[in-house]
Amino acid sequence: MATTAAEVLIDTIYDWGVDTIFGLPGDGINGIMEALRLRQDKIRFIQVRHEEAAAFMACAYAKYTGKLGVCLATSGPGGLHLLNGK
């Protein structure tokens, strides 16, 4: 079976040292969510109730751990809400 772009994305950020992602699932990122599910032993996904919370959490995580803070949301309004959490 061929490797998907989502699998390449998750493997790449794992290679960068990312071990936690904060986000909210949605239809536009189903492929990424599946890649995360298959790699749940490597990368932890923390589901939030609002995309802005994911951005705040990723920012705080980066500040307090010194690691990359990663947040994830679906396209459209979900992605826009990530900007507010900066």
Summary of the structure (lengths in Angstrom):
residues: 86
radius of gyration: 12.4
end to end distance: 38.2
largest distance: 39.4
contacts: 255
relative contact order: 0.22
helix: 53%
strand: 13%
